[in-house]
Amino acid sequence: MTAPDLHKLVDREIADIRHVYGAKDCILYALGLGLGSQASGPDLRYVYEENLRAVPTLLAVLASSSDWMRDSGTGIRWEKLVALSHDICLSAPLPTSGSVLGRTTVDSVHDRGAERGAIINWRRAVIDEVSGKELGTITAQALARANGGFGGEPPVRRSHPGFPPRDADYLIEWTTQPDQALLYRLSGDFNPLHADPEVAVEAGLERPILHGLCNLGIAAIAAGRDWPGGLPLLRSIGARYTDVFYPGDTLKTEVWHENGVAVFRCTSGRTRRTVLDDGVATFFSATNATEET
């Protein structure tokens, strides 16, 4: 049987997604990351409507949909699809409300071989519907595990500046809640792998796992803890997903400040496996902030 040629995804037209969001969406997303466990302090600004700030990585769930991957016309075996990486880049600090359009395109597809699947590189621009300005972009690599063997160029690994040859400058431990995936999924990712124990076990997992983008959001919080201006000034963040992470476990983030960026990796405190690798975060200049953070 001939393998579906996923190269055709590059020319496929994907319908725009419209999303009107506001304070409730900002707060729900922040709670899904685990912010708000304290009744006061700097984290309160993300979970309380008074002087509310949007967590910058909220951009990743605005106007988001994976329906195009589930369309039978693509040839993707979506039940075998896994995320390999995400990179989030903001044009400016994210507003706490707005009407946005998500415009998704597939940049390239790479065949790893008949038994190794295919890499899909896709991009979503989030555009303010009123001004037409781009608020930011999300780029990602997805592995279609059951779709290799159609031919073409092999994939190229995403770049990373490397980790300094010293101990991390900061180590931040973030203990997640056992029900955290159930809360985070309300921001838009309803994959049953994060909620249904039977689906998780069928996929060879202990139980439902936490979303990769949730882990990346937690890493963003960690990367911003000791940066001038902190999390509100996050400009970009990205990493590779290297292992699954279970709700209730502790995510340990090692952060190095090097050459004007924060590089990081995350491990599970229980399994001691690396969950996120090759992480990089950048920040807007604190001198350009319009309000105190």
Secondary structure, 3 states (H helix, E strand, C coil): CCCCCHHHHHHCCCCCEEEEECHHHHHHHHHHHCCCCCCCCHHHHHCCCCCCCCCHHHHHHCCCCCHHHHCHHHCCCHHHEEEEEEEEEECCCCCCCEEEEEEEEEEEEEEEECCCEEEEEEEEEEEECCCCCEEEEEEEEEEECCCCCCCCCCCCCCCCCCCCCCCCCEEEEEECCCCHHHHHHHHCCCCHHHCCHHHHHHCCCCCCCCCHHHHHHHHHHHHHCCCCCCHHHEEEEEEEECCCCCCCCEEEEEEEEECCEEEEEEEECCCCCEEEEEEEEEECCHHHCCCCC
